Amino acid sequence: MNSTITDLYLGNIQPFDKSYSRSSEYGKENARQSELYLKLEAVIPEESRSLLEEYAKSAVELGSIQSRDMFVEGFKLGARLMMEVFDSGK
């Protein structure tokens, strides 16, 4: 049996690659965002659509950065909690 650290190193654990149900809160909001994007794209003049596309790419990149940062902060918090648990026996 591999350790969790080994599995993470080998790519067997990919916390960023999680599927979701379309009926979940995330799935519904994702569908709503896609619909709104298509509606917005339909009313924006052709010459301005590249700006909309750049905005969407920026929003995705920002979300990716935020997810990464929140993962790191959550991991650090978990580590601090474990340190406190092990230290509380003294």
C-alpha positions in Angstrom: 0.0 0.0 0.0 1.4 3.4 -1.1 1.5 6.3 1.3 -0.6 9.3 0.5 2.5 11.4 -0.2 3.7 8.8 -2.7 0.3 8.6 -4.3 0.3 12.4 -4.6 3.8 12.4 -6.1 2.8 9.7 -8.6 -0.3 11.6 -9.7 -2.7 9.1 -8.3 -4.3 11.8 -6.2 -5.3 14.9 -8.2 -7.2 17.3 -5.9 -7.7 19.7 -8.7 -9.4 17.2 -11.0 -12.8 16.6 -9.4 -15.9 15.9 -11.3 -19.3 17.3 -10.3 -22.9 16.5 -10.8 -24.9 18.8 -13.2 -27.6 18.9 -10.5 -25.2 20.1 -7.8 -25.0 23.8 -6.8 -21.8 24.1 -8.7 -23.2 22.3 -11.8 -26.3 24.6 -11.9 -24.2 27.8 -11.5 -21.8 26.6 -14.2 -24.7 26.0 -16.6 -26.1 29.5 -15.7 -22.8 31.1 -16.3 -22.5 29.4 -19.7 -26.0 30.6 -20.7 -25.3 34.1 -19.6 -22.1 34.1 -21.6 -23.9 33.0 -24.8 -26.6 35.6 -24.3 -24.0 38.3 -23.8 -22.0 37.1 -26.8 -25.1 37.3 -28.9 -25.8 41.0 -28.1 -22.2 42.2 -28.3 -21.0 43.5 -31.7 -18.7 41.2 -33.6 -15.7 43.6 -33.2 -16.0 43.5 -29.4 -16.3 39.8 -29.0 -12.6 39.3 -28.7 -12.7 41.6 -25.6 -15.4 39.4 -24.1 -13.3 36.3 -24.8 -10.2 37.9 -23.1 -12.4 38.8 -20.1 -13.6 35.2 -19.9 -10.0 33.9 -20.1 -9.0 36.3 -17.4 -11.9 35.2 -15.2 -10.9 31.5 -15.6 -7.2 32.3 -14.8 -8.3 34.3 -11.7 -10.5 31.4 -10.6 -7.6 29.0 -11.0 -5.2 31.2 -9.0 -7.8 31.5 -6.3 -8.5 27.8 -6.2 -4.7 27.1 -5.9 -4.3 29.6 -3.1 -7.2 28.3 -1.2 -6.0 24.8 -1.5 -2.6 25.8 -0.2 -4.1 27.7 2.7 -6.4 24.8 3.6 -3.5 22.4 3.5 -1.5 24.7 5.8 -4.4 25.0 8.2 -4.8 21.3 8.3 -1.1 20.9 9.1 -1.3 23.5 11.9 -4.3 21.7 13.3 -2.4 18.4 13.3 0.6 20.1 15.0 -1.7 21.4 17.7 -3.3 18.0 18.2 0.1 16.3 18.6 1.4 19.1 20.8 -1.7 19.2 23.1 -0.6 16.0 24.9 2.3 17.7 26.6 
